[in-house]
Amino acid sequence: MAGGLFGRVREALFPSRKAPVQSTTQAGQVRDRKYGGNTKAMAAAYGVSPRTVQRWIDGSRHPTKPQYVDQLQREAVDVQTTERGRERKAKQLAQRGTISGIGARVGRAVTFEIRGSDAVRARDIQLNLTGEQAAALAVAEDENEVRAIIGQALADYFNGGAGYGGFGPDDFEFDPNDFDLN
């Protein structure tokens, strides 16, 4: 499974498009699909030498710094789906209407304040995403977009729907490891 909320959402929405497990395969696919086979361009994006990228691909070295491992995993997930495929999936999800058929479980949605006191310490919230929210997840570009979409879904859940006063999407903190999409 790819790291981060972004990777988990991509893998849930596109189950046949999981990123390869081996870093050598990930590096090769990322170089070929994202950087057009250009080792120098990939090296520049990672801030390493072209020789380092080549070693990642041929398996004589593996990325060890967490920043390289995370970036490689994110990009490996990203290259598994095309922009056209993500847009097609988003269109399908948007057509589902009010309830997309996609649910999300969010655990430990921390604390919230109403009139100066803690109002909610939620555990295991089952969200039913709208077609629009599910479509936005399908075309999200990064971790921050995914978090904003889930934050909005949480705000809608606690506010009783759009137009209700209360919490906004930025008022929610949750642990990405406590998030499941089904």
N, C-alpha and C positions, 0 to 999 in steps of 0.2 A: 504494500500500500504506500502510496506517495505521501510525503510529509505535508503537514499543514492542512488547514481547513479547505483551502483552494483545491489542493490535490484530491482530498476526500470527496468534495462535491463533484469534481470532474469525473472521478471514477464511479460515483454513484449514478450520475446522469448518463454516462457513456460506459456501461459495464464491459463492453467488448473492447474498449480502448484503454486498457490499463498500461501504465508505464512499465518497461522492463525492469526486472529486479537488479540485474548486473550493471554495475557502473560503466563497464566497457561498452555494453550495448546502449545504455543511456547516452553516453558521450558520443558514440557513433551516430545515433539517430538525431541527436540534437545538432551536431555539426552538419549533417547532411540535410535535415529538414528545416532547421531554423536559420542556419548560416550558409545555406546553399553549397555545402561541401567545403567551405572556406575555413581552414584551420586557423589562419591568422585572425580572421574576424571573430571567431569564437574565443581565441586566446585574449584578444583585446577586451571582449565583453567580460571576461573573467579576471582580467588583470594578471594573467600568467603568460609564460612564453608559449609559442606554437609547439615547441618540443614537448612541453608538459601536457598539452592537449593531446598530442599524438601518442604519448605514453598512456594516457587515460584510455584512449581508443584501442591501442594494441594490447592493453592489459599488463604492461610492465610496471605501471604505477596506478594508484587509485587516488582520487581526491580524498584528502584527509581533513582539511580544514572544514569546520561546520558550514561556513558561508558557501564554499564550493559545492559541498554535498547537497545543501538545501537548494541552491540555485539550479544545480543539475537535475535534481528530482522535479522541481517545479517546471523546468523547461521540458523535461522528458514527458511529463503529463501533458503539457501544452501541445507538443508536437503530435500527440496521438490523435488529436481531432483537428480537422481543418476549420477555418473560419466559416466556410460554407456549411459544413456539417453542424457547427454550433448554431448558426443562424436557422438552419432547417429545424433543429430540435427546439429552439426557442419559439419558432412559429407554431409548431405542433403543441407545445405546452401552453402558449398564450391562447390558443383556440379552445382550451378546456374550460375557460370561464372562471367563475368565482372560486371553485375548488379544483385544483390542478390534478388531484389524485396523488400528489407527492406530499408526504408528511416529513416533519423533522422533529426529532426529540432533542431538546436542549436541557441539560442538567446543570445544576448549580448556577442559576442565573443571578448570582450575588445579591446585593441589596439595593433598594430604591428608597428614595425619600419623598414623603408627602407631608407637607406642613411640619417639616423639621423632625419627623420620626421615621424610622425604618418601616416601610409598608409591606414589602414582599421579600421573602427569602425562598425563592422558587426552587423546586427540585423536580426534575423530569416533567418538563412542559411538552405537551404534544401539540405542535403547530401544524395546521393544514395550510400549505402555501397556496396563494392564488395562482392562477395561470400566469399572470404578469410577473409575480415574484419568481416562480419556477423558470420562466423564460429568461429573466434577468440573470439567474444563476447560470443558465446554460451559456450565456455569452460573456459572463464576468471575465475580466482580464487578469485579476490578481486577488490576493488575500484580502486587501482592504475593501474591494467591491463586494466580495462574498460576505464579509463581516457587516457591511452596511445593509445589505439585503436581508440578512438574518436579523439584524438589529431592528429593521423596519417591521419585519414579521412579528418580532417580539412586542414592539410598540403597538402594533395593531391588535395583538392578542390581549395585552393588558388594557388597552384603551377601548376595547369593545368594537373596534373597527375604525375606519377613517372618520375624521370629523369630530371625534371625541377628544376632549382636552386630556392632558396627562403626560405620559412619557413620550419621548422622541427616540429615534433609532440610536442616537449617541448616548442615551442614558443607560444602556444595557451593557454589562460586561459578562462574558461567558467564556468558559474554557473551551477552546476548539476541540479538545480531546473528548469533551462531553457532548459532542454533536453527532447525531446519526441522521442520515437522510434515507428515507425508504419510499 
